[in-house]
Amino acid sequence: MKRTGSAVWRGDIKGGKGEISTQSGVLSNTQYSFATRFENGIGTNPEELIAAAHAGCFAMAFSLILGNAGFTPESIDAKATVSLEKQDAGFAITTSHLEVTSRIPGIDEATYQKLAGEAEKNCPVSKVLNAKISMDAKLG
């Protein structure tokens, strides 16, 4: 399976603007800029998209792992917070923190934490990130 995303940028770093699109068309010429990345401007940014991808990937991986262990989740609510930090060699995504709240009938806390940890380590987006990944997982 291969998926594509694309970006077009016009102008200098601070005054320029760009558009991001995805193969599916869910994002189609969606605006991004210096302001959307560093100043809370209207539009998206790469870090926000990585956070959404990490949360979505984790939730699906966790569902798979739970199912393999005999549990069917009522819900898995995952949020990822990605940190972009300035370092000596420029900017880097240094962390992705997952916050997870789940409703899973019949599971105990120890099993929940074990399986959540497996999902965090084995989600394909977790594997591709060269950042420290952490998680808080709660049964709700």
C-alpha positions, 0 to 999 in steps of 0.5 A: 500500500502506498499513499501520497500527500503533496505540498506547494509553497510560494514565497519566502518563509515568513510571507509565503503561503502553501497548500497541502493536499492528500491523495484521498482528496480529504485535504485539497489545497488546504492552506498552511503558512508560517502563521499556521505553523508558528503563530496560530494562524488559520489553516493547518501545519505539518505537525498538526497532521502528524499528530492526527496521523499518530492518534488515528494510527494508535487507535486502530492499532489498539483496537486490533491488539484488543481484538486479538486479546478477546476484547471489543472496545466501545470507544478509544479516544486518542489525542496526540500532541507533537512538539516542534523545538528549535535545536542546534541544527534547526527545528525537530519534532522531539516528542509525540505524547498520546493521551488515551481514554477508552471504554473496554468492557471486561478488561482490567487495568494491568491488561489495559496498560500492557495492551496500550503499550503494545499498540503505542510501540507497534503502531506504524506511525510510532515506528516512523517517528524519530521522537520520544513517544510517551502516553497516558492511558485511562479506562473511562 
